Amino acid sequence: MFTVYAIRSISRNYTYIGMSAELEVRVQRHNVGGNKTTRAYAPFKLIHTKSFDTRLEARNYEKYLKSGVGREWLKGL
């Protein structure tokens, strides 16, 4: 099972979209600065998740969320 997630920085205007088979571990890693890309923006709150059976389905949804339309939709959360 793959989960696509979006996290928003609590302290700065930054939203990160990713995919993981171990969501809790991955979000924890973002919050403790274990990911170079998001380290400067920690801590985060989880704002959206959606699970898929296959990696391909998850990747397609992740691409949608990273598009302009998807990012606009996330702003409303």
N, CA, C and O atoms as a GROMACS GRO file, in nm:
protein
  308
    1MET      N    1   0.085  -0.118   0.000
    1MET     CA    2   0.000   0.000   0.000
    1MET      C    3   0.089   0.124   0.000
    1MET      O    4   0.182   0.134   0.080
    2PHE      N    5   0.062   0.216  -0.089
    2PHE     CA    6   0.136   0.341  -0.100
    2PHE      C    7   0.045   0.457  -0.065
    2PHE      O    8  -0.071   0.460  -0.104
    3THR      N    9   0.099   0.551   0.009
    3THR     CA   10   0.022   0.668   0.051
    3THR      C   11   0.086   0.794  -0.003
    3THR      O   12   0.206   0.816   0.012
    4VAL      N   13   0.004   0.876  -0.066
    4VAL     CA   14   0.047   1.007  -0.111
    4VAL      C   15   0.006   1.103   0.000
    4VAL      O   16  -0.105   1.096   0.053
    5TYR      N   17   0.098   1.194   0.036
    5TYR     CA   18   0.069   1.284   0.147
    5TYR      C   19   0.114   1.426   0.115
    5TYR      O   20   0.198   1.449   0.028
    6ALA      N   21   0.053   1.519   0.187
    6ALA     CA   22   0.095   1.659   0.178
    6ALA      C   23   0.114   1.708   0.320
    6ALA      O   24   0.029   1.688   0.407
    7ILE      N   25   0.228   1.772   0.343
    7ILE     CA   26   0.256   1.830   0.474
    7ILE      C   27   0.279   1.979   0.455
    7ILE      O   28   0.334   2.022   0.353
    8ARG      N   29   0.238   2.057   0.554
    8ARG     CA   30   0.255   2.202   0.547
    8ARG      C   31   0.341   2.246   0.666
    8ARG      O   32   0.320   2.202   0.779
    9SER      N   33   0.436   2.333   0.638
    9SER     CA   34   0.522   2.386   0.742
    9SER      C   35   0.439   2.470   0.838
    9SER      O   36   0.354   2.548   0.796
   10ILE      N   37   0.464   2.452   0.966
   10ILE     CA   38   0.392   2.530   1.068
   10ILE      C   39   0.449   2.671   1.076
   10ILE      O   40   0.376   2.766   1.103
   11SER      N   41   0.579   2.686   1.053
   11SER     CA   42   0.644   2.815   1.072
   11SER      C   43   0.662   2.898   0.945
   11SER      O   44   0.681   3.020   0.953
   12ARG      N   45   0.656   2.834   0.827
   12ARG     CA   46   0.680   2.906   0.703
   12ARG      C   47   0.577   2.867   0.597
   12ARG      O   48   0.504   2.770   0.614
   13ASN      N   49   0.573   2.942   0.489
   13ASN     CA   50   0.477   2.916   0.382
   13ASN      C   51   0.538   2.814   0.286
   13ASN      O   52   0.598   2.851   0.185
   14TYR      N   53   0.522   2.685   0.319
   14TYR     CA   54   0.582   2.579   0.238
   14TYR      C   55   0.497   2.453   0.250
   14TYR      O   56   0.461   2.413   0.360
   15THR      N   57   0.466   2.392   0.138
   15THR     CA   58   0.392   2.266   0.135
   15THR      C   59   0.474   2.165   0.057
   15THR      O   60   0.526   2.195  -0.051
   16TYR      N   61   0.487   2.045   0.114
   16TYR     CA   62   0.563   1.937   0.050
   16TYR      C   63   0.467   1.824   0.018
   16TYR      O   64   0.383   1.787   0.100
   17ILE      N   65   0.480   1.768  -0.101
   17ILE     CA   66   0.397   1.656  -0.145
   17ILE      C   67   0.489   1.538  -0.172
   17ILE      O   68   0.590   1.552  -0.241
   18GLY      N   69   0.455   1.422  -0.116
   18GLY     CA   70   0.539   1.305  -0.135
   18GLY      C   71   0.458   1.177  -0.133
   18GLY      O   72   0.335   1.178  -0.124
   19MET      N   73   0.530   1.065  -0.142
   19MET     CA   74   0.468   0.933  -0.146
   19MET      C   75   0.553   0.840  -0.060
   19MET      O   76   0.675   0.849  -0.061
   20SER      N   77   0.487   0.749   0.014
   20SER     CA   78   0.561   0.657   0.098
   20SER      C   79   0.480   0.532   0.126
   20SER      O   80   0.357   0.536   0.126
   21ALA      N   81   0.549   0.422   0.151
   21ALA     CA   82   0.484   0.300   0.195
   21ALA      C   83   0.475   0.297   0.347
   21ALA      O   84   0.400   0.216   0.403
   22GLU      N   85   0.551   0.384   0.416
   22GLU     CA   86   0.550   0.394   0.562
   22GLU      C   87   0.528   0.540   0.601
   22GLU      O   88   0.623   0.611   0.632
   23LEU      N   89   0.405   0.583   0.599
   23LEU     CA   90   0.371   0.724   0.617
   23LEU      C   91   0.420   0.781   0.750
   23LEU      O   92   0.483   0.887   0.751
   24GLU      N   93   0.393   0.714   0.859
   24GLU     CA   94   0.428   0.768   0.991
   24GLU      C   95   0.579   0.790   1.003
   24GLU      O   96   0.624   0.893   1.054
   25VAL      N   97   0.657   0.693   0.956
   25VAL     CA   98   0.803   0.703   0.961
   25VAL      C   99   0.850   0.820   0.874
   25VAL      O  100   0.939   0.895   0.914
   26ARG      N  101   0.791   0.834   0.759
   26ARG     CA  102   0.831   0.939   0.664
   26ARG      C  103   0.802   1.078   0.719
   26ARG      O  104   0.886   1.167   0.710
   27VAL      N  105   0.683   1.098   0.775
   27VAL     CA  106   0.647   1.229   0.830
   27VAL      C  107   0.738   1.261   0.949
   27VAL      O  108   0.781   1.375   0.965
   28GLN      N  109   0.765   1.162   1.032
   28GLN     CA  110   0.856   1.181   1.146
   28GLN      C  111   0.993   1.227   1.096
   28GLN      O  112   1.054   1.317   1.154
   29ARG      N  113   1.042   1.165   0.989
   29ARG     CA  114   1.172   1.202   0.933
   29ARG      C  115   1.172   1.347   0.886
   29ARG      O  116   1.270   1.419   0.904
   30HIS      N  117   1.062   1.391   0.826
   30HIS     CA  118   1.052   1.532   0.785
   30HIS      C  119   1.060   1.623   0.908
   30HIS      O  120   1.129   1.724   0.905
   31ASN      N  121   0.990   1.587   1.013
   31ASN     CA  122   0.981   1.673   1.132
   31ASN      C  123   1.110   1.682   1.211
   31ASN      O  124   1.132   1.782   1.280
   32VAL      N  125   1.196   1.582   1.204
   32VAL     CA  126   1.322   1.589   1.279
   32VAL      C  127   1.438   1.635   1.194
   32VAL      O  128   1.552   1.635   1.240
   33GLY      N  129   1.412   1.674   1.071
   33GLY     CA  130   1.516   1.726   0.984
   33GLY      C  131   1.596   1.620   0.912
   33GLY      O  132   1.709   1.645   0.870
   34GLY      N  133   1.539   1.502   0.896
   34GLY     CA  134   1.609   1.392   0.830
   34GLY      C  135   1.601   1.395   0.679
   34GLY      O  136   1.656   1.307   0.613
   35ASN      N  137   1.535   1.494   0.623
   35ASN     CA  138   1.523   1.508   0.479
   35ASN      C  139   1.581   1.643   0.439
   35ASN      O  140   1.533   1.746   0.485
   36LYS      N  141   1.682   1.643   0.355
   36LYS     CA  142   1.753   1.766   0.318
   36LYS      C  143   1.660   1.871   0.256
   36LYS      O  144   1.674   1.991   0.283
   37THR      N  145   1.568   1.827   0.174
   37THR     CA  146   1.478   1.919   0.105
   37THR      C  147   1.388   1.996   0.201
   37THR      O  148   1.360   2.114   0.178
   38THR      N  149   1.341   1.931   0.306
   38THR     CA  150   1.243   1.993   0.396
   38THR      C  151   1.302   2.039   0.529
   38THR      O  152   1.230   2.097   0.610
   39ARG      N  153   1.429   2.014   0.553
   39ARG     CA  154   1.491   2.043   0.684
   39ARG      C  155   1.468   2.188   0.730
   39ARG      O  156   1.436   2.210   0.846
   40ALA      N  157   1.482   2.283   0.641
   40ALA     CA  158   1.470   2.424   0.678
   40ALA      C  159   1.328   2.467   0.711
   40ALA      O  160   1.307   2.574   0.768
   41TYR      N  161   1.230   2.384   0.677
   41TYR     CA  162   1.090   2.422   0.695
   41TYR      C  163   1.021   2.350   0.811
   41TYR      O  164   0.904   2.378   0.838
   42ALA      N  165   1.089   2.261   0.879
   42ALA     CA  166   1.030   2.184   0.990
   42ALA      C  167   0.993   2.280   1.103
   42ALA      O  168   1.057   2.384   1.118
   43PRO      N  169   0.893   2.250   1.181
   43PRO     CA  170   0.809   2.129   1.184
   43PRO      C  171   0.692   2.139   1.087
   43PRO      O  172   0.660   2.247   1.036
   44PHE      N  173   0.628   2.024   1.063
   44PHE     CA  174   0.519   2.014   0.969
   44PHE      C  175   0.393   1.959   1.034
   44PHE      O  176   0.398   1.892   1.137
   45LYS      N  177   0.280   1.988   0.969
   45LYS     CA  178   0.155   1.920   1.004
   45LYS      C  179   0.105   1.850   0.879
   45LYS      O  180   0.117   1.902   0.768
   46LEU      N  181   0.050   1.732   0.897
   46LEU     CA  182  -0.004   1.653   0.788
   46LEU      C  183  -0.138   1.712   0.749
   46LEU      O  184  -0.227   1.726   0.833
   47ILE      N  185  -0.154   1.749   0.621
   47ILE     CA  186  -0.279   1.813   0.579
   47ILE      C  187  -0.363   1.726   0.486
   47ILE      O  188  -0.483   1.752   0.469
   48HIS      N  189  -0.301   1.623   0.424
   48HIS     CA  190  -0.378   1.541   0.330
   48HIS      C  191  -0.309   1.408   0.308
   48HIS      O  192  -0.186   1.402   0.296
   49THR      N  193  -0.388   1.299   0.304
   49THR     CA  194  -0.336   1.166   0.269
   49THR      C  195  -0.437   1.094   0.182
   49THR      O  196  -0.558   1.116   0.193
   50LYS      N  197  -0.387   1.007   0.096
   50LYS     CA  198  -0.472   0.920   0.016
   50LYS      C  199  -0.391   0.796  -0.017
   50LYS      O  200  -0.277   0.806  -0.064
   51SER      N  201  -0.449   0.678   0.008
   51SER     CA  202  -0.378   0.552  -0.012
   51SER      C  203  -0.418   0.483  -0.142
   51SER      O  204  -0.532   0.495  -0.188
   52PHE      N  205  -0.322   0.410  -0.199
   52PHE     CA  206  -0.342   0.338  -0.324
   52PHE      C  207  -0.281   0.199  -0.314
   52PHE      O  208  -0.188   0.176  -0.237
   53ASP      N  209  -0.334   0.107  -0.393
   53ASP     CA  210  -0.284  -0.030  -0.394
   53ASP      C  211  -0.154  -0.045  -0.472
   53ASP      O  212  -0.071  -0.129  -0.439
   54THR      N  213  -0.137   0.036  -0.575
   54THR     CA  214  -0.016   0.024  -0.657
   54THR      C  215   0.065   0.153  -0.655
   54THR      O  216   0.012   0.262  -0.633
   55ARG      N  217   0.195   0.138  -0.679
   55ARG     CA  218   0.284   0.253  -0.683
   55ARG      C  219   0.249   0.344  -0.800
   55ARG      O  220   0.260   0.466  -0.788
   56LEU      N  221   0.208   0.287  -0.912
   56LEU     CA  222   0.174   0.366  -1.030
   56LEU      C  223   0.055   0.458  -1.002
   56LEU      O  224   0.058   0.576  -1.038
   57GLU      N  225  -0.049   0.406  -0.938
   57GLU     CA  226  -0.165   0.490  -0.904
   57GLU      C  227  -0.123   0.603  -0.811
   57GLU      O  228  -0.165   0.718  -0.828
   58ALA      N  229  -0.041   0.570  -0.712
   58ALA     CA  230   0.005   0.671  -0.616
   58ALA      C  231   0.088   0.777  -0.687
   58ALA      O  232   0.072   0.896  -0.661
   59ARG      N  233   0.176   0.735  -0.775
   59ARG     CA  234   0.262   0.830  -0.846
   59ARG      C  235   0.181   0.924  -0.935
   59ARG      O  236   0.212   1.043  -0.943
   60ASN      N  237   0.078   0.872  -1.000
   60ASN     CA  238  -0.007   0.957  -1.083
   60ASN      C  239  -0.081   1.061  -0.999
   60ASN      O  240  -0.095   1.176  -1.041
   61TYR      N  241  -0.128   1.021  -0.881
   61TYR     CA  242  -0.196   1.116  -0.792
   61TYR      C  243  -0.097   1.220  -0.738
   61TYR      O  244  -0.130   1.338  -0.725
   62GLU      N  245   0.024   1.176  -0.706
   62GLU     CA  246   0.127   1.268  -0.658
   62GLU      C  247   0.157   1.372  -0.766
   62GLU      O  248   0.171   1.491  -0.736
   63LYS      N  249   0.167   1.330  -0.890
   63LYS     CA  250   0.190   1.423  -1.001
   63LYS      C  251   0.076   1.524  -1.012
   63LYS      O  252   0.098   1.642  -1.038
   64TYR      N  253  -0.048   1.476  -0.993
   64TYR     CA  254  -0.163   1.566  -0.997
   64TYR      C  255  -0.151   1.673  -0.887
   64TYR      O  256  -0.169   1.792  -0.913
   65LEU      N  257  -0.119   1.629  -0.764
   65LEU     CA  258  -0.108   1.725  -0.654
   65LEU      C  259   0.004   1.825  -0.676
   65LEU      O  260  -0.003   1.939  -0.630
   66LYS      N  261   0.109   1.785  -0.747
   66LYS     CA  262   0.220   1.874  -0.774
   66LYS      C  263   0.194   1.967  -0.893
   66LYS      O  264   0.272   2.058  -0.919
   67SER      N  265   0.084   1.945  -0.964
   67SER     CA  266   0.048   2.032  -1.075
   67SER      C  267  -0.013   2.161  -1.020
   67SER      O  268  -0.042   2.172  -0.900
   68GLY      N  269  -0.031   2.257  -1.106
   68GLY     CA  270  -0.091   2.384  -1.064
   68GLY      C  271  -0.230   2.367  -1.005
   68GLY      O  272  -0.262   2.428  -0.903
   69VAL      N  273  -0.312   2.285  -1.069
   69VAL     CA  274  -0.448   2.260  -1.022
   69VAL      C  275  -0.446   2.191  -0.885
   69VAL      O  276  -0.522   2.227  -0.795
   70GLY      N  277  -0.359   2.092  -0.870
   70GLY     CA  278  -0.348   2.020  -0.744
   70GLY      C  279  -0.300   2.109  -0.631
   70GLY      O  280  -0.352   2.100  -0.520
   71ARG      N  281  -0.203   2.194  -0.658
   71ARG     CA  282  -0.152   2.285  -0.554
   71ARG      C  283  -0.258   2.386  -0.514
   71ARG      O  284  -0.269   2.422  -0.397
   72GLU      N  285  -0.336   2.433  -0.609
   72GLU     CA  286  -0.447   2.525  -0.577
   72GLU      C  287  -0.548   2.455  -0.487
   72GLU      O  288  -0.598   2.515  -0.391
   73TRP      N  289  -0.578   2.329  -0.517
   73TRP     CA  290  -0.673   2.253  -0.435
   73TRP      C  291  -0.620   2.238  -0.292
   73TRP      O  292  -0.695   2.251  -0.196
   74LEU      N  293  -0.491   2.211  -0.278
   74LEU     CA  294  -0.431   2.196  -0.145
   74LEU      C  295  -0.433   2.324  -0.065
   74LEU      O  296  -0.440   2.320   0.058
   75LYS      N  297  -0.428   2.439  -0.131
   75LYS     CA  298  -0.433   2.567  -0.059
   75LYS      C  299  -0.562   2.582   0.020
   75LYS      O  300  -0.565   2.650   0.122
   76GLY      N  301  -0.668   2.519  -0.028
   76GLY     CA  302  -0.797   2.527   0.040
   76GLY      C  303  -0.807   2.441   0.164
   76GLY      O  304  -0.906   2.450   0.237
   77LEU      N  305  -0.708   2.358   0.190
   77LEU     CA  306  -0.712   2.270   0.308
   77LEU      C  307  -0.655   2.338   0.429
   77LEU      O  308  -0.650   2.278   0.537
   0.00000   0.00000   0.00000
